[in-house]
């Protein structure tokens, strides 16, 4: 092989290496952006779902405290949200949501409460505490894929 070809092969090799590294770098960057976008969507989807559940459960719990007439369509709506959580959420969040639903049903079945009863059941006033803590734990530990 002639010594004249060595600089030409070196230049070609450098160009090929530069092109391949640019392609690979672009592929990795795109893949990372897609993962970050997926993570952000997953986070916001769960956040909206949890917010809807908290709003619906709070409204139903407040109604259950003063009424013994359960609103079946709204309870079905609450359990629809629990069903969506079974798809998206961890088992801990789903169990906390199910416990909240059972508490609401038990509250409808118990005697109505008045403002005078407030000191007696002050600890029960936050039926969503366990659910909120499970959601916060899940959202904070949501893995980046």
Secondary structure, DSSP 8 states (H G I E B T S, - for coil): --THHHHHHHHHHHHHHHHHHHHHHHHHHHHHHHHHHHHHHHHHHHHHHHHHHHHHHHHHHHHHHH-SS--HHHHHHHHHHHHHHHHHS-HHHHHHHHHHHHHHHHHHHS----GGGGGGGGGGG-TTHHHHHHHHHHHHT----
